[in-house]
Amino acid sequence: MRRLVPLAMLLAACHGKSGSPPVPQAPVSSASFTLRTSDGREVGHGSLQQTTAGVLLTADLTGMPAGTHGIHLHAVGQCNAPDFASAGGHFNPASKMHGFRNPAGHHAGDLTNISVPESGALRVELLASGVRLGSGDGTLLDADGSAVVVHALADDYQTDPAGASGTRVACGVVQR
């Protein structure tokens, strides 16, 4: 019986392990999103691409209201209607204040305004230098995910916490 105890312990320690090493996962270099209004109407789709300078957001918008709008990366990957409050605040892992005009720095999820023409159609390309898609600090693909949110008004780039950019008019969950 004494000889069986060490053997049982050895077998238990090896349980669930295969003879080959784990296959490393490729780093995440892209993600996508679909923007929808609170009534579920699709108004755009886009992608996020990891670059050496940050994450490049590219989107094709259609049916958006004309005018200048704030657009931000939000901290939670949820877009529950009617107000998209479930997306949380701007993505802000470094706990900065809002706005590009803030001398102490801005939220990582702050992006430049977009200007939608009367046609409601626009191709957007924006760089978010303080975020990434891989693992670790500053990743948009953390446990609770993230979202792309378009606001009704222009971001003034200084008013905390959201640049006085008004209600959230479209939201899209970032997906691998």
C-alpha positions as CSV (number, residue, x, y, z in Angstrom):
1,M,0.0,0.0,0.0
2,R,2.9,2.4,0.8
3,R,4.2,2.0,-2.7
4,L,0.8,3.0,-4.2
5,V,0.5,6.3,-2.4
6,P,3.6,7.9,-4.2
7,L,2.4,6.5,-7.5
8,A,-1.1,7.9,-7.0
9,M,0.4,11.3,-6.1
10,L,2.5,11.3,-9.3
11,L,-0.5,10.3,-11.4
12,A,-2.6,13.0,-9.8
13,A,0.0,15.6,-10.5
14,C,0.1,14.7,-14.2
15,H,-3.6,14.5,-14.6
16,G,-4.9,16.6,-17.5
17,K,-1.4,17.3,-19.0
18,S,-0.7,16.1,-22.5
19,G,2.7,15.1,-23.8
20,S,3.0,18.1,-26.1
21,P,3.6,21.7,-25.1
22,P,0.6,24.2,-25.4
23,V,0.3,25.9,-28.7
24,P,0.9,29.6,-28.3
25,Q,-2.0,31.9,-29.2
26,A,-1.4,34.5,-31.9
27,P,-1.6,38.0,-30.6
28,V,-4.9,39.8,-31.4
29,S,-4.2,42.3,-34.1
30,S,-7.8,43.2,-35.2
31,A,-11.3,43.5,-33.9
32,S,-14.6,44.7,-35.4
33,F,-17.8,46.4,-34.4
34,T,-21.3,47.3,-35.7
35,L,-22.8,50.6,-34.7
36,R,-26.5,50.6,-34.0
37,T,-29.0,53.3,-32.8
38,S,-31.2,52.8,-29.8
39,D,-34.0,51.4,-32.0
40,G,-31.5,48.7,-33.4
41,R,-31.0,50.3,-36.8
42,E,-27.5,49.7,-38.2
43,V,-25.7,52.9,-38.9
44,G,-22.1,51.7,-39.4
45,H,-19.6,49.0,-39.1
46,G,-15.9,49.2,-38.6
47,S,-12.6,47.6,-37.6
48,L,-9.8,48.2,-35.2
49,Q,-6.3,47.3,-36.3
50,Q,-3.2,47.2,-34.0
51,T,-0.4,49.3,-35.3
52,T,2.9,50.3,-33.8
53,A,1.4,53.8,-33.0
54,G,-1.7,52.4,-31.4
55,V,-5.1,51.2,-32.6
56,L,-6.5,52.4,-35.9
57,L,-10.3,52.7,-35.9
58,T,-11.8,52.6,-39.4
59,A,-15.5,52.8,-39.9
60,D,-18.1,53.3,-42.7
61,L,-21.1,55.2,-41.4
62,T,-24.5,55.5,-43.1
63,G,-27.7,57.1,-42.0
64,M,-26.1,59.2,-39.3
65,P,-27.4,62.7,-38.4
66,A,-25.5,65.5,-40.1
67,G,-23.2,67.5,-37.9
68,T,-20.1,67.2,-35.7
69,H,-20.2,64.4,-33.2
70,G,-18.0,63.2,-30.4
71,I,-16.8,59.6,-30.8
72,H,-15.1,57.6,-28.1
73,L,-14.0,54.2,-27.0
74,H,-16.0,53.2,-23.9
75,A,-14.9,51.0,-21.0
76,V,-17.5,48.2,-21.2
77,G,-18.5,46.0,-24.1
78,Q,-22.3,46.5,-23.8
79,C,-24.7,48.6,-25.8
80,N,-28.1,48.3,-24.1
81,A,-30.8,50.6,-25.4
82,P,-32.2,53.1,-25.0
83,D,-29.3,55.2,-23.8
84,F,-26.2,52.9,-24.0
85,A,-25.3,53.8,-20.5
86,S,-24.2,50.1,-20.1
87,A,-21.1,51.0,-22.1
88,G,-19.8,52.9,-19.1
89,G,-17.5,55.9,-19.3
90,H,-14.7,56.5,-21.7
91,F,-11.9,53.9,-21.7
92,N,-9.6,55.3,-19.1
93,P,-7.2,52.8,-17.6
94,A,-4.7,55.5,-16.4
95,S,-7.5,57.5,-14.6
96,K,-6.8,60.7,-16.5
97,M,-9.2,63.6,-16.9
98,H,-11.2,64.1,-20.2
99,G,-10.0,66.0,-23.2
100,F,-7.2,66.7,-25.5
101,R,-6.9,70.2,-24.1
102,N,-6.3,68.8,-20.6
103,P,-2.7,69.6,-19.7
104,A,-2.5,66.5,-17.5
105,G,-3.4,64.2,-20.3
106,H,-6.7,62.7,-21.6
107,H,-8.7,59.4,-21.5
108,A,-7.2,56.7,-23.6
109,G,-10.6,56.4,-25.3
110,D,-10.9,60.0,-26.3
111,L,-10.9,60.4,-30.1
112,T,-11.2,63.4,-32.4
113,N,-14.7,64.6,-33.5
114,I,-16.2,63.4,-36.7
115,S,-18.1,65.7,-39.1
116,V,-21.0,63.9,-40.9
117,P,-22.2,65.5,-44.1
118,E,-25.9,66.0,-45.0
119,S,-25.8,62.6,-46.8
120,G,-25.3,60.9,-43.4
121,A,-22.5,58.8,-44.9
122,L,-18.8,59.1,-43.8
123,R,-15.7,57.0,-43.8
124,V,-13.8,57.5,-40.5
125,E,-10.2,56.8,-39.7
126,L,-9.0,57.7,-36.2
127,L,-5.9,56.6,-34.2
128,A,-6.2,55.8,-30.5
129,S,-2.5,55.9,-29.4
130,G,-3.2,55.0,-25.7
131,V,-4.9,51.6,-26.3
132,R,-4.1,48.2,-27.7
133,L,-5.8,45.0,-28.7
134,G,-3.4,42.5,-27.2
135,S,-3.2,41.5,-23.5
136,G,-2.0,43.6,-20.7
137,D,-2.5,47.2,-19.6
138,G,-4.5,49.4,-22.0
139,T,-6.2,46.5,-23.9
140,L,-9.7,47.1,-25.2
141,L,-10.3,43.3,-25.0
142,D,-10.2,43.0,-21.3
143,A,-12.7,40.9,-19.3
144,D,-15.6,43.3,-19.7
145,G,-14.7,44.4,-23.2
146,S,-15.2,47.8,-24.7
147,A,-17.5,49.7,-27.1
148,V,-17.4,52.4,-29.7
149,V,-19.9,55.2,-29.0
150,V,-21.0,58.1,-31.2
151,H,-22.5,61.1,-29.3
152,A,-25.1,63.6,-30.5
153,L,-22.9,66.7,-30.1
154,A,-19.3,67.7,-30.7
155,D,-16.7,66.9,-28.0
156,D,-15.3,70.2,-26.6
157,Y,-12.1,68.3,-25.7
158,Q,-12.0,69.6,-22.1
159,T,-15.2,69.3,-20.1
160,D,-15.0,66.3,-17.8
161,P,-16.1,63.5,-18.0
162,A,-17.4,63.4,-21.6
163,G,-16.6,66.7,-23.3
164,A,-20.2,68.0,-23.2
165,S,-20.9,65.7,-26.2
166,G,-24.5,65.0,-25.3
167,T,-26.5,61.8,-25.5
168,R,-25.2,58.6,-27.0
169,V,-26.8,58.1,-30.5
170,A,-25.0,55.0,-31.7
171,C,-23.1,52.2,-30.0
172,G,-21.1,49.1,-31.1
173,V,-19.5,46.4,-29.0
174,V,-15.9,45.7,-29.9
175,Q,-15.5,42.0,-30.9
176,R,-12.5,39.8,-31.6
